[in-house]
Amino acid sequence: MGGPLSRGFVLAVLCSGMLVGCSFQGVIEQNVVDFNHAVAKSQNELLLLNILRAKDRQPRYFTALTQIRGSLSSSVKMGLILPFGPGTDSGFALPESSLSSSPSFDVAILDSEKFMRGIMRPVEKGLFKYYWDEGWSQELLLYLLVAKIRFPAVDGKLREVVNSPTHHEKFDEFVDVVKKLTHAGLVASLETHQPFGPQFKELDLASILAAKEKGLEIASENGCFQFMQSSSTVRLECPEWDADPEKGCSRMLRELPGISQKGTRVQLVFEELVPSAKSRATATRESMCDSRPAKDAEEPLTGEIILRSPEAIMHYLGEIVRVEEENDRWSPPEIREATGHAPSSLPLFVVKAGQAQAADVAVEVNDRSYYIPSGTAGGRSMHCLWLLTELFGLHKSFDELPATPAVILSGSK
């Protein structure tokens, strides 16, 4: 009796341990997926919560779910029924195993000077070009990232178009500008150098060496030399194949507010306006180098794009919700679907008050419930939150995140 029973008992214990070990893999995989869903849900809700605070002109508070730890524990118990009395020569082993998960998490308060300065700084123009080149909706980028556009009018003054839903007439004008810009088929270009100083007919070796020491490059064209300094200038302009001033893209850009010169190319830059290249080039040719053919007719008319900060984008979305809530006849701007499937356009941002039947995100603010409807009823709202998530993520410092293990495994038998 002792031999077979002992062997059965050992075999039962081993099998139970193997089953618990095998079950660890499935539980870990499911927990990792569940944790990812928890992070997505919490981040979306926090973004919507602060957008609604902006709607009510209340203070915004930023926190982040920075760490989730999954603690898995297992146990194996064995019950044993021994034979007793005459006529009983076999016993029973009753194995019992359990597996439990006890997750914990850390929340960071994002209120450091570095973080606040970061989210209040305008989005980098290079980042705008990245999203533009990656195929993001051009309308969505212009509405979310651009605060205003300035155009040099024929009278020499700047014409400013403001992207603010609270200024209805100016906003309607901005909507019209966005339609023209997106239909023009603009491309985003990056210029890494710009002219520095006058042009020269000739340069000696000492000047060349001195320029190199200062980090300047030297360009030459038509017998003239020009020092070039490193810079980062991003432009929205017509593609080379559609650069005819009288056709297509250029003709559409000349329909922008204040621009009416025929035969003039138009471009938009993400920087402060500087004296035109036309006047600058003329002055240097007259004083230093007169062998370069005049190109005055080719100099483009330059407008300026002023970008928003991530914090200002959140405020902007709050304005959209507030204006729509206060005015039943107003609706958010429409964003065309890139796929061309019906519906052909969707609202930029949609938030409803009340209890949600089907919602992508739902929160409660000041004892009121709000939600972003699921599907096409929610418009491009989740796309807006996606962009905000990435922009805010760029300003979360690693030293604000606790350094702890991601998953802790413990077991007892």
N, C-alpha and C positions, 0 to 999 in steps of 0.2 A: 504493500500500500504506500509506504513512504517513498519508494523510488518513483513510480509513475506520477504520484501527486506532486512531488517536488518538481519534477520536470515540467508538468503542466502549469504549475504556479509560475515558474521562471518564464516559460513560453508566453503566458498571458501578460506578464509584466513587460516583456520585451515588445510584444505586439502593441500594447497600449502606448508605450513610449514612442514607437515608430509612427503610430497614427497621429499622436500629438505633434511630433516633429514635422510630419507631412502637412498637417493643417496650418502650421506657421506660415508657409509660403502663400497660401490662398488668403489668409487673414491680412498679411502684410500688404499684398497687392491691393486688396480692397480698401484697406486703410489709407494707402497712399492716394488712391483715387478720391476717396471721401474727403481727405484733408485738402486736396486741390479744389474740390467743389466748395469746401468751407471758406477757403481763402478768396475764391472768386465771388462768392455771395457776400462776404463781409466787405470786401473792397468796393464792390458796386453799390452796396447800401450806404457806405460811408461817403462816397462821392455824391450820391443823390441827396443824402442828408445835408451836406454842406451847400449843395446847389439850392435846396429849399430854404436853408438859412439865409443865403444870399438873396433869394426872392423876398424874404421878409425883412431884409436889411438888418440881420442879426449877426453877432460875432460867429466866426467859423472856427472850429477846433479840429485839428488834424491828428489822427491816430492811425496806427498800422498794425495789423496782425503780423508780427515779425517771425514768430517761431511756433511750430506745432510739434510736440513730442508725443510719440505713441509708445506707451509702455505696455508690452505684451507679457503676460504671465501664464504659466501652465502648471497643472498639478495632475498627478496620477495617484489614485487610491486603489487598493486591492482588498476586497473582502474574501474571506475563505470559509467554506463550510466543511468541517471535518467529519468523517464517518464516526459514528458512535453506536455502540450496542451490537448485538449479534445480527448477522445477516446484512450488515452494511460494510461494503469494502471499497467504496469510491467517495471522493469528495468533490466539491465544486469551488472554482475560483471565480470571483465576481469583480472584474476590473472596472474602474470608473475614472474617467479623465475629463478635465475641463480646461478651457482656454479663454482668457478674458483680456480685454483691452481697456486701458485707462489713459486716454489722451489728456494732455495739458497744453497750454499755450501761453505765449507772452504777447503783450500789447505795448507798443512804444508810443509815447507822446511826442509828436513831431512839432516842437516849438523852438528849436534851436535857432540861433541867429543865422547860421549857414543855410538851414532849410528855408526859413522865411525869406531871406534875401534871394534865394534861388528861385522860389515860385513867384516872386514879384519882379523878376527880371524878364524882359521880353524874350520870346522864343528865338533861338538863334536862326539867322537867315539860312545857314547851311542845312539846318534841320528841316526848314520849310522846303528847300530844294530836294532833300532826301524823300520826303513824303510825296512831293509832286512827281518826282521821277519814278517812284515805286508804284504809281498808278492809283493813289488814293483819289477819291472824288475831289475834283478841283473846286467845285462849289462848296463842299464841306470845309475844305482847307481855307478858302477865302473868308467864309463866314466866321469860322471859329478862331483863326489865327490872326486875321487882319483887323486892326482897330480903325484905321482910316487910310485913305489914299489921297494924295495931293497931286494936282495936275497944274503945270505951268500954262496959264491962259494966254490968249493973244494980247491982252493988255499988260502983260508982264507980271501980273499978280498970280498968287497961288489959289487954285480952286480946290477946296477940301470937301471930300465926300466921307461922311462919318457912318460907321457901322454900329448903330445903337437903336434897338427896338423902341426905346422910350422917346426918340425923336422921329416921329412918324414920317414927316416929309423927307428928311435927310436919309432915313432908312430906306424908303421907297427908291430914292435915287441910287443908294448903294446896291440895292437888289438889281436895278437896271444895269449898273456897272458890272456886277458879277456875271450877268447873262452875256454881256458883250465880251468880257474877258474869256469866259469859258467857251464861247462859240468861236473865238478867234483862233483857237488851236495854238496857244502860246507854249513855248519851251522855256525851261529854267536853265540858264547858263551861268557858269562860274568863271570869273576872271581873277587870276592869281597875281597879276602885276598891273601897276598903273604908272603913268609918266611921273617923273620926279625932276623938277627944275626945267631949264630951257633946253632947246635942241642946239647941237653944235655941228659945225661943218667938219671939224677935225678934233681929235683927242690925242694928247701925248701920253706916254707910258705912265708918268707920275699920276695923272688924273685917273687913268684906268685902275692903277693899283689902289689909289685912295678910295675909289668907288667900291672896289671889291672888299676892302676892309670894313666899309660901312654896310655891307650886305646888299649893295645895289647891283642890278644886272644892267647890261648895255645892249640896246636894240639899235638897229640901223635900217633905214629905208630911204631910198632915192638920194643917197649921198649924205644924209644927215644922221647924227647919232643922238640917242635919247637914253638918259638914265631911267631905269625902271625899278621901283621899290615894290617889295612884297606886300600884297593886300588880298582881301577876300571880298569881292564884289559879286553879288548874285543878282541876276537880271531875269525878268520875264519879258521875252521879246518874240517876235515872229521868227519862225524857222527860216533857214537860208533859202529853202526852195519856195517860200511864200513871202519873200521880202520886198516885192514890188510895191512901192508906196501907193500906187493907184489901184491895187487889186486886193482881194481876199482879206488876209489878216490885218495888214496895215490900214486898209480902208475902214475896217471895222473899229480899229483902235482910234481912228480920227473922229469917230462918233462919240468918244468919251467927253464928259463935261468940260467945256472951255477950249477944246482942241478943234480947230477948224482949218488949219493950214493945209493946203493941198500939196501933195508931193512930198510930205514930210514923214519920215519914219518915227515911230513912237516906241519907247521902251520904258519899263518900270524897274526901279532899283530899290533894294532894301537898305537904304542908308540916307543920311541927311543930304539934301540937295547941295551941290557945289557949283561954282561958276561953270558955265557950259564949256564943253570941250572945244566948241567952235571958237569962242572968244579967246580961250587960253592958247589954242594952237595958232591963231592969227597973230597974237602979240609976240610969241616966241619966234615965229618965222620972220617977222619984220625986224627983230632985234638981233637974232643970232644966225638964223639959217634960212636962206631964201630960195634954196634949190629944190625944195619939196613942192610938188604940185599941190595946188589948193584943192581941198576936199570939202569945202564948206557946205555944199549942197547935200552931202551925205551924212552930216552930223545929225543924230536922232534927237527928237524932243523927249526929254526925260522926266518922268513922274516918279513919285516917291511912295513906297509902301511902308507903313508903320505897323509893326507886329505887336501882338498882345503878349502878356505874361500868362503862365498857367493859372495863376490866381484870378486874373482878369477874365479868362475864358470861363471859369466857374461862375463869376459874377454875371457875365454875359448870358449864360444859360439860365441863371436865375431871373434875369430881366425878361427873357422870352416867356418863362412860365408865368411871371407876374402880369405882364401885359396881356397875355392870352386869358388869364383868369379875370382881369378887370374889364376886358373888352371882348364881348362875344363875337364881334364882327372881324376881329383881327386873328390872323393865323400865322404860324411860323413859315419862313420861306421854304420852298420846295427844293428838294435835292433830286436830281435826275438819277435814275438807276442806270449804272454802267452796262448792265447785261441787256437792257432793252426789253426785259420781260414786263408784263403788266403787274402792278401799276407802273406807269412810266416815270412817276416821281413820288417821293415820300417826304413828309415834313421833317425838318431838321431835328427838332427835339419835341417830344410829347410827354407830358406828365399829367395824369388825371388825379382828381381828388375822390376819395371814397374807398370802399372795400373792393379789392381786386378779385375778379373772377378768373382771369388768366393774366399773370404778370411776369415780366422778366426780373423786375426789381420792385420791392415794396418796403416802405418805411413809414414811421409815424413821427410827426413833428408838431409840437404844441397841441397835443391831443387831437390831431387830425391825421388821417391816413392818406398817403399818396402812393402812386404806383406808375410804372412804365408798362403800358400794355404789351402783351406778347405779339409777335408776328408783325405784319405790315401796319397794324394799328399803332404801334410804337414808333413808326417812322425810322429815322436813322439815329434814334436815341442811344442804342447800345454802341453804335459806331462812335458817337461822341464820347461815351464813357471809356471806350477802348483807347481813344487818343489821349484823353485826360490821364488815364492810368499810366501810359508810357511817359507822358510829360512830367507828371509828379514823381514817377519812379526815378527819373534822371537826377532828382534832387534829394533822394534819400541816401544819407551817408552810411557807409558800412559800419562806422563806429557807433551808430545808434542802434545797431542790431545786436542782441545778446548772442554770445558764442556758446552754444550748448549742443549736445548731440541731437540729431534729428529723430532717431529711433532707439529706444532702449529695450533690449530683450532680456528677460529674466525667466528662469524656470526652476521648478522644484519637483522632485519625484519622491 
